[in-house]
């Protein structure tokens, strides 16, 4: 067994990573092609990703059995398996530069919403004054601040409820126009 191992190492010694070798395609699989090197009769594999710089769907479009090719040794692992590359023997394609355009926001503009009113007041400060709420930062007790907060929140809830009830009543009147009474049948 140690003799076989030393023979493998001697066969490997004459191959080096980066070396370009002549090969013959022996077998084509969905994931790559197995080739035999003419130099020493050693077998290697070219993975599908190493066949071309462009996407390869079918290996048979690029290689046929018994094709004579030149491939570059990209790796020899500890078990003596040899990985080859066909694309590294070719010139890489020119990178096409895309014209640069200024970035645009592709979202449509938001429709403007009408300003919401709070009990006919348009300003927060006006609302505070109308409810006799002292400005923030004044020397008022916690109870006074809590009382002011409750008044404000109750006023907001009342306003929302009023709006919601007017909306729901307008919806129900619209939807009732399309309904028929049981007497209509």
C-alpha positions in Angstrom: 0.0 0.0 0.0 2.9 2.4 0.7 4.3 1.7 -2.8 1.0 2.8 -4.4 1.1 5.9 -2.3 4.6 6.8 -3.4 3.7 6.1 -7.0 0.8 8.5 -6.7 3.1 11.1 -5.2 5.7 10.7 -8.0 2.9 11.0 -10.6 1.7 14.2 -8.8 5.2 15.6 -8.5 5.4 16.2 -12.3 2.1 18.1 -12.1 1.9 21.6 -10.6 -1.0 23.9 -9.9 -1.1 26.6 -12.5 0.3 24.3 -15.2 -1.5 24.0 -18.5 -1.8 20.4 -19.7 -3.3 18.7 -22.8 -6.2 16.4 -22.1 -8.7 14.1 -23.8 -12.4 14.2 -22.7 -13.4 10.7 -21.6 -16.7 11.2 -19.8 -19.3 13.9 -19.5 -21.5 14.1 -16.4 -24.2 16.7 -15.5 -21.8 18.4 -13.1 -18.6 18.4 -15.2 -16.3 16.4 -17.5 -13.7 13.8 -16.7 -10.5 14.1 -18.8 -7.3 12.1 -19.1 -4.0 14.0 -19.3 -1.8 13.1 -22.3 1.4 13.9 -20.3 1.0 11.1 -17.7 -2.3 9.4 -18.3 -3.7 10.7 -15.0 -7.4 11.5 -14.7 -8.8 14.9 -13.7 -12.1 16.7 -13.6 -13.3 20.0 -15.0 -16.3 21.3 -13.0 -19.2 22.8 -15.0 -18.4 26.2 -13.4 -14.8 26.1 -14.8 -15.9 25.4 -18.5 -16.7 29.0 -19.5 -17.0 32.5 -18.3 -20.7 32.5 -19.3 -23.4 30.3 -17.9 -23.3 26.7 -19.0 -26.5 24.7 -18.9 -25.4 21.7 -20.9 -21.8 20.5 -20.9 -22.4 18.8 -24.3 -22.7 22.2 -25.9 -19.0 22.9 -25.1 -17.3 19.5 -24.9 -17.7 16.2 -26.7 -16.1 12.8 -25.9 -12.6 12.4 -27.4 -12.1 16.2 -27.7 -8.5 17.2 -27.3 -8.3 20.3 -25.1 -5.9 22.3 -23.0 -6.8 22.9 -19.4 -5.1 24.6 -16.4 -4.5 22.6 -13.2 -6.2 24.7 -10.5 -5.9 22.2 -7.6 -4.5 18.9 -6.5 -5.9 17.7 -3.2 -4.4 15.4 -0.6 -6.0 12.4 -2.2 -4.4 13.1 -5.5 -7.6 14.3 -7.3 -6.9 16.9 -9.9 -9.3 19.8 -10.6 -8.8 21.5 -14.0 -10.2 24.7 -15.5 -10.9 25.3 -19.2 -12.0 28.9 -18.7 -8.7 30.0 -17.1 -7.0 29.2 -20.4 -9.1 31.7 -22.2 -9.1 35.5 -22.1 -11.8 36.8 -19.7 -14.6 38.7 -21.5 -14.4 42.5 -21.4 -16.5 44.0 -18.6 -19.3 46.0 -20.2 -19.7 49.3 -18.4 -23.2 50.3 -17.8 -24.0 53.9 -18.3 -24.6 55.6 -15.1 -27.9 57.4 -14.7 -29.0 59.4 -11.7 -31.0 57.5 -9.2 -34.7 58.1 -9.2 -37.3 57.3 -6.7 -39.6 54.9 -8.6 -42.4 55.1 -6.1 -45.4 57.2 -7.1 -45.9 60.4 -5.1 -48.2 60.1 -2.1 -51.5 61.9 -2.5 -51.7 64.9 -0.1 -54.0 64.4 2.8 -56.2 67.1 4.2 -55.1 68.5 7.6 -57.0 67.0 10.5 -58.6 69.4 12.8 -59.1 69.1 16.5 -62.3 70.8 17.6 -61.9 73.5 15.0 -58.4 74.4 16.2 -55.4 74.1 13.9 -52.7 74.5 16.4 -51.6 72.5 19.3 -50.9 75.6 21.4 -54.4 77.0 20.6 -55.9 73.7 21.8 -53.9 73.9 25.0 -55.1 77.5 25.6 -58.7 76.7 24.9 -58.6 73.9 27.5 -56.8 76.1 30.0 -53.8 73.7 30.0 -50.6 75.4 31.3 -47.5 75.2 29.0 -45.1 72.4 29.5 -42.2 73.1 31.9 -44.3 75.1 34.3 -44.3 74.5 38.0 -47.4 72.4 38.2 -48.0 69.3 40.3 -48.2 65.8 39.0 -52.0 65.8 39.6 -52.4 68.9 37.6 -50.4 67.5 34.7 -52.4 64.2 34.9 -55.6 66.1 34.9 -54.5 68.1 31.8 -53.5 65.0 30.1 -56.8 63.3 30.8 -58.7 66.3 29.5 -56.7 66.3 26.3 -57.0 62.6 25.7 -60.8 62.6 26.4 -61.2 65.5 23.9 -59.2 63.6 21.3 -61.2 60.4 21.8 -64.5 62.3 21.6 -63.3 63.9 18.3 -62.3 60.5 16.8 -65.6 59.0 17.9 -67.5 61.9 16.3 -65.6 61.5 13.0 -66.1 57.7 13.0 -69.8 57.9 13.7 -70.2 60.4 10.9 -68.2 58.2 8.5 -70.1 55.0 9.4 -73.5 56.8 9.0 -72.5 58.0 5.6 -71.4 54.5 4.6 -74.6 52.9 5.9 -76.7 55.4 4.0 -74.8 54.6 0.8 -75.0 50.9 1.2 -78.7 50.9 2.1 -79.6 52.6 -1.2 -78.6 49.3 -3.0 -80.6 47.1 -0.7 -84.2 46.1 -1.2 -86.8 45.8 1.5 -88.5 42.5 2.1 -91.7 44.0 0.9 -90.2 44.6 -2.6 -90.3 40.9 -3.4 
